[in-house]
Amino acid sequence: MQSATLLSILEMSSIAAACIGSFHLPIHEMTARNSVNPLLTKREVSQPATTNDTHWTVAQNTRQMQVSDDAFIARDLLHFNHHPNVSVYYPGAVVMDLDEHLQDMRLLFSTYSDMAPHNHNYRVLFGEGDWTVALTQLTGTNDGPLPNATGALLSPTMRTVKAGIMTIAHWNGGLIMEEYLWVDTPKMWRQLGLLPSPPAAELPDLELSPYTAPLTTHPDIDPSTINKEKMKQTNEAFNAGKFEPDSMNLSSNITVYGFNDEGLDLQGFLDILSSYKVAFPNLRLENQQTIGQGDWIATISHLSGTHQGSLMLPAYLADGPVAATNKSFNLLHYTISRWQEGEIVAMKVNIDTFGILGALSIPL
């Protein structure tokens, strides 16, 4: 593939989904949005958001999440369980209303006619109060044209993609009021041949299993309140640059997914945090929402930093260290973690890679 075409592909934001949607946003537009409004805020819509006054149980909401994805798979958008005044948060600091979200998914159908999440069962599904967290695999065949950053259409690759997809939803009476979406877009582009180094067909990932990683190892005890407080300590240590197992409540046997294909062990995770601190000395997490059930915790945060040092990227994104641009980013950032005895034993870090590169104007 010629470098000019590769550049145009990389000037798009993440495809987001889940229910599922896709949105192609040029990197220069991401940069413009971030410079005007560096802190992501809720979209201004025509009507005020309805207060969350109809509360369902967690079991009802998680079931409704499955029903919503069933509707997506059936292309039945009339039964998609979204509130008319929903705010949908995509990677790249993009926020859509319902009409935009539905149109975006129709565009996705034209690019991947059989795109579907594996929602029976999800890899991870839990909730608290009016919130649900779903993590699974998304599969589809690229049998339609791919739009690039200039609006031109690339020929279908006829290749199959399979990548991680996360939805965190805030519910009111069975309808989604807020939806936070993330998908492993770099992995999809590698599978499509638009980035080098295709990944292996099957890769390890975070998974909730009734046999090996249950919702809770002690059904008679709910440790989520303690774990949420521990998660707060972990974030405080992150912001202070205390990348130490005890300060961050990390198990010696932790596996962290999201930075490479296989997952990182404890030392690998600490090393990559240290390298990011060199690249972004003011790297900071501002927590927006924490959701806990049993041994599991999910967070919605804003991750921000100014690129003042050498940045190491995966080989499929850069041939070597990227020099400081002195530009900043502030984007949504998500984690899902499993806790045991007050320590994180497994974690998925969902970072907005293309959104960060766009905000920093890093050429590829």
RAGI-V381697 format. One record per residue. PHI is phi in whole degrees, 0 to 359 (NA if undefined). PSI is psi in whole degrees, -180 to 180 (NA if undefined). Layout:
BEGIN
PHI&PSI ; PHI&PSI
END
This chain:
BEGIN
NA&134 ; 289&148 ; 298&-34 ; 298&-41 ; 292&-40 ; 300&-42 ; 298&-43 ; 295&-35 ; 294&-41 ; 286&-9 ; 273&21 ; 249&154 ; 278&-179 ; 298&145 ; 285&133 ; 238&155 ; 201&168 ; 115&164 ; 25&-155 ; 211&145 ; 208&167 ; 229&143 ; 216&124 ; 256&114 ; 234&124 ; 298&146 ; 300&-37 ; 295&-30 ; 286&-37 ; 303&-46 ; 299&-43 ; 297&-42 ; 296&-43 ; 292&-33 ; 288&-32 ; 281&-42 ; 224&81 ; 294&-21 ; 253&117 ; 298&130 ; 232&165 ; 297&142 ; 295&140 ; 280&123 ; 240&172 ; 290&-27 ; 235&149 ; 295&147 ; 297&138 ; 290&137 ; 293&150 ; 278&84 ; 250&0 ; 239&102 ; 261&125 ; 261&166 ; 284&164 ; 300&-42 ; 299&-40 ; 293&-41 ; 291&-40 ; 293&-36 ; 295&-40 ; 295&-32 ; 297&-44 ; 297&-42 ; 298&-39 ; 297&-43 ; 288&-31 ; 301&-43 ; 295&-40 ; 299&-47 ; 299&-37 ; 278&-2 ; 59&34 ; 256&77 ; 285&-8 ; 287&-20 ; 241&44 ; 267&-4 ; 60&40 ; 250&136 ; 293&144 ; 304&-24 ; 252&28 ; 295&148 ; 247&124 ; 247&120 ; 260&114 ; 260&163 ; 301&159 ; 80&20 ; 62&33 ; 261&131 ; 235&129 ; 241&151 ; 271&-176 ; 296&-46 ; 300&-44 ; 294&-40 ; 297&-45 ; 294&-42 ; 297&-38 ; 298&-41 ; 291&-34 ; 297&-37 ; 296&-39 ; 298&-43 ; 301&-34 ; 286&-18 ; 263&-36 ; 228&91 ; 294&-24 ; 250&19 ; 301&131 ; 203&146 ; 272&154 ; 270&94 ; 254&5 ; 227&82 ; 253&162 ; 293&158 ; 292&-40 ; 222&133 ; 210&120 ; 203&177 ; 195&173 ; 208&131 ; 58&-123 ; 264&15 ; 247&145 ; 230&152 ; 232&124 ; 230&131 ; 230&130 ; 202&-170 ; 255&142 ; 246&129 ; 232&152 ; 181&160 ; 252&129 ; 282&84 ; 251&13 ; 229&171 ; 295&145 ; 260&118 ; 284&137 ; 259&-174 ; 293&-22 ; 268&-4 ; 97&-9 ; 288&155 ; 253&130 ; 268&148 ; 296&147 ; 302&142 ; 272&-19 ; 60&22 ; 263&154 ; 264&137 ; 249&149 ; 212&112 ; 213&162 ; 289&144 ; 221&135 ; 235&138 ; 230&123 ; 250&122 ; 238&144 ; 248&121 ; 251&152 ; 217&106 ; 59&38 ; 86&3 ; 241&142 ; 281&124 ; 266&-38 ; 226&139 ; 224&125 ; 248&122 ; 240&143 ; 212&142 ; 218&151 ; 280&75 ; 296&-43 ; 305&-39 ; 296&-40 ; 298&-45 ; 294&-33 ; 294&-39 ; 291&-32 ; 281&-9 ; 84&11 ; 269&-12 ; 231&152 ; 287&174 ; 63&70 ; 299&140 ; 283&163 ; 296&157 ; 297&-40 ; 237&125 ; 232&148 ; 292&153 ; 203&169 ; 296&138 ; 207&135 ; 270&119 ; 230&134 ; 295&-15 ; 259&-41 ; 247&-29 ; 217&72 ; 288&171 ; 302&-40 ; 208&140 ; 276&-10 ; 229&85 ; 303&-24 ; 274&-2 ; 230&135 ; 253&103 ; 274&8 ; 296&-36 ; 297&-45 ; 295&-43 ; 296&-36 ; 295&-39 ; 293&-38 ; 295&-37 ; 296&-38 ; 299&-42 ; 298&-40 ; 299&-45 ; 295&-38 ; 296&-40 ; 295&-40 ; 302&-49 ; 294&-29 ; 274&-3 ; 73&21 ; 270&77 ; 275&72 ; 231&144 ; 306&-45 ; 293&-43 ; 295&-35 ; 261&5 ; 58&47 ; 256&130 ; 291&149 ; 294&-19 ; 255&19 ; 297&147 ; 237&129 ; 243&122 ; 257&150 ; 122&-15 ; 256&-22 ; 211&-175 ; 283&-33 ; 264&-19 ; 100&150 ; 254&144 ; 276&-176 ; 303&-51 ; 294&-38 ; 298&-39 ; 293&-45 ; 297&-37 ; 295&-42 ; 288&-33 ; 297&-41 ; 296&-39 ; 293&-36 ; 291&-33 ; 293&-32 ; 293&-44 ; 290&-36 ; 230&84 ; 302&-27 ; 258&25 ; 306&132 ; 210&144 ; 249&131 ; 241&108 ; 290&137 ; 251&-37 ; 204&137 ; 237&132 ; 236&127 ; 224&139 ; 210&127 ; 59&-128 ; 272&5 ; 247&141 ; 225&137 ; 235&147 ; 230&144 ; 248&123 ; 222&169 ; 255&125 ; 257&129 ; 222&160 ; 178&163 ; 245&129 ; 282&96 ; 241&1 ; 219&176 ; 296&131 ; 249&124 ; 268&129 ; 241&160 ; 303&152 ; 300&-27 ; 283&-7 ; 250&-27 ; 205&146 ; 282&-19 ; 195&-172 ; 301&144 ; 260&123 ; 293&156 ; 302&136 ; 257&-14 ; 61&24 ; 254&160 ; 242&159 ; 225&157 ; 207&101 ; 224&159 ; 295&146 ; 213&140 ; 229&147 ; 225&149 ; 230&127 ; 224&152 ; 247&134 ; 244&146 ; 218&126 ; 52&41 ; 80&10 ; 231&151 ; 279&123 ; 257&-20 ; 205&144 ; 208&143 ; 247&124 ; 252&116 ; 256&96 ; 257&145 ; 272&78 ; 302&-54 ; 293&-33 ; 297&-41 ; 294&-46 ; 299&-38 ; 294&-44 ; 296&-32 ; 271&-4 ; 55&43 ; 277&119 ; 286&145 ; 237&NA
END
